[in-house]
Amino acid sequence: MKVRFLIILNKLITNVLKLMGKNASVFPASIILPFDKNILEKVKYPSVVIGITGSSGKGSSTKILANILKQNGKKVVWNKSGSNVKNAITTLILNNTSIISKKIKGDILLLELDEAYLSKTFKKGMLTHLVLTNITRDQPPRNYTPENILNKIINSVDERTHIIINSDDVLVNRFTLKHSGKITTFGLDKSKYSIDKQSYKSLDGAYCPVCSKKLIYSYYYYGHLGSYQCNNCNYKRCIDVLGTNIDLDKKEIKINNKKVKIPGNVIFDAYNTLSAYTAALVLGLNDEEIVIDYKESQEKSLKLDNRDVYLVESKNENNISHLLGLHTINSYKETKTLILGFDHVSKRHVHNDLSWLYDIDYTELDMESIDKIFIVGKFRFDLKNCLLNNNINYNKIILVDDESNLTNLIKENSSGAIFVTVCENMIEMTYSLTKFFNNIRKGDNNES
């Protein structure tokens, strides 16, 4: 009776919050869990409960897999809002649970999960499958080191969970040494986008986890992800599902000799698609049943005085995510202007740790095609210092102290397409950038 009452209460709080125009994805469980912290163990789950976690790409991989499963007639319960901690997962599950039978109303429960809180969300054995995209330096004040997060994930599952891992990640591949249950691996073949030598300043996972000798890489994609092996003990990546023939310009790769569309033109998109495709294969779909189709956005393109404006998303406190954003900017060869900046390091905690900024290789911005770099926000002086430390031309950098004049500064002092880097899907944008985008969306190119 108590469980049914809490299911009803969760649904009621959610509906009331939605009527008030509030985000109802997290708060309801903050009321429910004090009544019963183990309520997730008291509902009935479908035969497939699959989690997707990792430092980057878990949200995109979850969305791709959800679409694949739904196209095959599966009723999928999943956290499309992207909220991935215990309160959000509890709210989602109870909202999709029958009051009478206490059974989740879906064929598959698919969850993007915060990598640091797996064990606090589900007990061992509750996940039938777990996809691990990558482990990189991410949110240092909360996660500490990549090894710390990896150990938390390893200790959150047992042999009852089928693990699906990115074996290109030498840290993630340690699961092959630790996990006694089923493991399926995926990775990318060498391509024109891989590099033979890594100049990256903060390389993790450079040494063999078995014998501690230095690993030999035949190629890298980013950070410590690539093809590696230990010449001393023969520890190496082993791939079950390989992505080949990568073409970022055409936004496609081949998987099992089948051309597959990817959502964007950076290597992250290839990895996210490959992870979802591999999970679909593990869940019993065949290559013909796995259809990935991305509809082109119908949103009107943004312009400022006939100059194209592009939004480049990245994740704060994750240097790899920012680096790949810079790669996206670099792929545009014409004259361009950049706007960098943020007011909040994180929405999760109050620490303003900026150590991750100094791990970003800003030499990527040492390009003739970049006309000007405008830096805005509370941490603009730190960003400027990072750019100067990477030998970016001082004369290209414009520090914006009067943010109300941002649009006029851009008009009068720069040329080319405009690239704006923002974090967490615009949640962490400065007020000036929010105003900038609102103005040009309305077709108003003047600051008020």
Buried (B, 14 or more C-beta within 10 A) or exposed (E): EEBBEBBEBBBEBBEEBEEEEEEBBBBBBEBBBEEBEEBBEEBEBBEBBBBBBBBBBBBBBBBBBBBBBBBBEBEBBBBBBBBBBBBBBBBBBBBBBEEEEBEBEBBBBBBBBBBBBBEEBBEBEBBBBBBBBBBBBBBBBBBEEBBEBBEBBBEBBEEEBBBBBBBBBBBBBBBBEBBEBEBBBBBBBBBEBBBEEBEBEBEBBEEBBEEEEEBEBEBBBBBBBBBBBBEBEEBBBEBBBBBEBBBBEEBBBBBBEEEBBBBBBBBBBBBBBBBBBBBBBBBEBEBEBBBBEBEEEEEEEBBBEEBBBBBBBBBBBBBBBBBBBBBBBBEBEEBBBBBBBBBBBBEEEEEEBBEBBBBBBBBBBEBEEBBBBBBBBEBBEBBBBBBEEBEBBEEBBBEBEEBEEBBEBBBEEBEBBBBBBBBBEEEBBBEBBEBBBEBBEEEEBEBE
